[in-house]
Amino acid sequence: MGTRYVALALIALAAASLTTLSESELQKRATTLIPCDVFDSVENLETYFYYGYPPPYYDVHDGGARMAKSQVTIVDSRDGPYLQLNATPKAEGVGPPKFGNISLEYISGTITSYQNFVIAPGGRLDMQADFITPVLEGCWEDWWLTGADDKWPPEIDMAEWRGEIGSILSFNLFNDSVTSVAHNEFPYPNPDEWHTVRADMRALEDNITVKVDYFLDGIFLQSQWGNMTGEPMVMILDYQMLAWGGSPGPDFPTFWKVKNLSVVSYDP
């Protein structure tokens, strides 16, 4: 019996060693694609992001706000710098009143990454950021990935808030059509305080499927799956208004705040 227990212990120890080794090897593969000080200065911001949406949209897309560089600022607060996207009711006569059938009632801020992000076969991307988010009727904030070169889908919404449903955090993954979507909602308490959202994206062994694990303040909430391995995607921090955010919107400026955003790749 003693010999058996020793053998079992050695097997367990070996398995643990393999697990530790695997995690250790994974950390050796870590490459920072966006550092957590990206919003510490305008210079850092403009190294990794440009203002507005990717072409062909540029300054309007889906909602009731036109995007402008003036609505994107770096705030140097007592607790450290952060990105601030400002949605402000548009003064009458300022800019075109409509884009197609959409009434443009706000000026707001959106930024898009220069870099394409790819979850390579055998690879992994970890994305994380801290947010203070207005959840008023009409506000619609989204931290998302979409296909590069105007390809859609794929889409991964690492964090989406829609004021029409209140203080709720949504995770969405559009797989290969508008109807092939994974969607989950969770309570989002105290939205006027900083919260950390994380999405870990891993390519599975079939070299097709990506598994996305979502976390809020370090607590695992949900997994979603999609056929996105090898798909180049851009990151957008998007403060839209109205549309999916509901209506009417606020008649005063609102501010979406973001800090400590980072992207780490563990590609082989």
N, C-alpha and C positions, 0 to 999 in steps of 0.2 A: 504493500500500500504506500509506504513511504517513497519508494522508487517511482511509483506512478505519479504521486503528487509533485515530486521534483521534476519529472518529465513534463507534466502539464504546466508547471510554473515556468520552465525553460521555454516552452512553446509560446506561452503568453508573453514572456519577456521579449522573445524574438519578434512576435507580431507587433508589440509596442515599439520596438526599435525600428521596424520597417516603417511604421506609421510616422514616427518622429523623423526618420530619414527622409521620407517622402515630403513632409512639410518643410524640412530644412532645405531640401533640393528646390522646392517650390519658391522659397524665399530668395534663393540664389538667382532665380530667374526674374525677380521683381525689377521692373523698369518703370520709373515715374514718368508718365506722359503729360500730366498737368500737376504741378506742385501745389501744396496747400496754401502757399502765399500768393496765389494767382490774383487775388483781389486785394493785395496789400498796397497796390499803387496802380495808377493809370498805365504806366509803362508795362507792368506785368500783365494787366488785363489785355492790352492791345497786342501783346506778344502772342497770346493764345486765342483771342476772340476778335471778331469784327462786329460792327453795329448792324442790327437788323436781321432779317431772315436770309437764308441762302437763296440764290437765284432759282426761279424767276420771280420770287415774291418780294424781296428786298424790304419794303416798309409796311406792307399790309398782308394779312393772311387770316382768314376765317372769322375774325372777331371785329369789334367795333372800335379798335384803336389803331391809329397810324403811329409807327415807330419812328423815334428821332434820337439822335446821338445825345441831344441835350437832356434826355430823360434818364441817362445812364451816368451814375456818379460813383466815385469811391469816397466813402465817408471815413474820416479818421476819428474814431470815437475814443472815449476813455478806456473802453474795453478792447480796443484794437480796431483795425480797419475792416470795412466790409463793403460789398457791392450793394448799391441801392438802385432799384428800378422804380421809376416814379410814373404812375398813371394819373393824369390830370385832365379834367373836363376841358374840351377844346373850345376856345373862344369862337363866337359866331363869326363866320367869314374867314377863318384861318384854315387854309388848305381846302381841298375838295371835300364836299360834304358826304360823298358816297364813294364806295369802291364796288362796282357792280350794283348788286341789290343791298349791300351792307351799308348801313348808316355809320359814318365815322364820327363818334361823339367824344373821343378821347385822344390825347397824345400820350404815348407810353414808351417803354424801353424793352428791347430784346437784344440778345447777343447770340452769336453762332460761332462755334469753334472753327478755326482754320483747319485743324487736323481731322482726318478721318479716323474713326475707331473701328477696329476689326477684331472679332473674337475668332481667333485662328483655330484650326483643328488642334486639339490637345491643349488649348490655351484658356485663359481666364482674364477678365477685366473686373476690377473692383472700383466702384465709383461712390463717392461720399461727399456730402455737403451739409452745412447747417443753415437753417431758414427761420426767419420771422415772416409770417404770411398773413396778409389780410384775407379774411374769409367772408367779406360782406357780399350781399347780393350784387351781382354784376362783375365781381372780380374773378379772374380766371388765370391762374398761374400754372405753368407746366415746365418741368425739367425733363427733357426728353431727347431721345435719339431718333433720327429718321434717316432714310437711305440717302447716300451721297448722290450728287448729280441728278437731283429731283426724282429719285426713284422712291416710290411708296407703294405698298409697304416694302421693307420692314419699318416698324416703329416700336420703341420701348419707352413707356412713360415711367421714369424712375420715381416721379412724384408729381401728382396733379391735384390741384384744388379748384373746385367750382363753387362759387359763392351761392348759387341757387340751391345747393344741398347743404350749406352750412359748413361747420367745422369737421369736414370729412377729408381724409387722405385717400386718393385712388392710385392704384397701380394698374397699368394696361399694357398689353402686348398684342400688336397686330401682326399676324403670322404671314399669310399669303393672300389675304383679301380683306375687304372692309367687314365682312361677316365672320371671318376667322379671327376672333379676338378673345383674349383672356382679360377679365376685368374683376377687380376686387376692391372693396371699400372698407376703411377702418376709421374709428373715431380719432380725432386729432385735437386733444385737449390743449387749452392754454396756447392758442395760436400766436399770441403776442409775446411769447417767450421763445428763446432759441431751441430748436429741435434738430437732431441729426438724422438724416435719411441716408441709407446705404443700399446699394444694389450690387450684388456679386453675380457676375455673368460667366458661366462655364460651358465650354463646348463638351458635349458628351461623346462617348466612344464611337457612335455611328458617324461622326464627322459631319453631321447635318444639324442635329438638335442643339439648341442653347437652353440651358436651365438658368433662370434668374431667381435669386433669393433676395427678398426685400426685408429691410430692417428699419425700425423706428426707435431711436434712442438706444440702440444696441440690442433690442428685442426682435427676434425673428417673427415675421408676420405671415409671409406667404411665399410660395414658389409658383413660377409660371414657366411655360416651355414654348419654344418657337423654332422654326427652321431658318436659323439666321447665321449659322457658322460660315465664316468667310465673307459676310456681307459688310462692305464699307458703310459707315454711318457717321453723321455729324451730330454734335451735341448742341442743343438750343436751350437757353434760359429765356422763357417767353412769358411776359406779363401782358396778356390780352385782357379785353374787357367785353362784357355783354355776351351774346351768342350762348355758348355752353355755360357761361358764368351767370346767366339769368339777367333779368331786367325788371325795373330800372336799376342803373348803377349809381354809385355815390356821386354827390354833387360837389365833392371836395377831393383834393389830392390824396392818394393812398400810396404806400411804399412797401415794396417787396424787398427784403434784405437777405443777402446770401454771404456766407463766409466759409473759409476752410474747405473749399471745393478741391477735390483731388481725384486723379485717375491713375491707377497702377495696373500695369499689364504683367501677366505671368506667362507669356507665350513661350513655347519651347524654342 
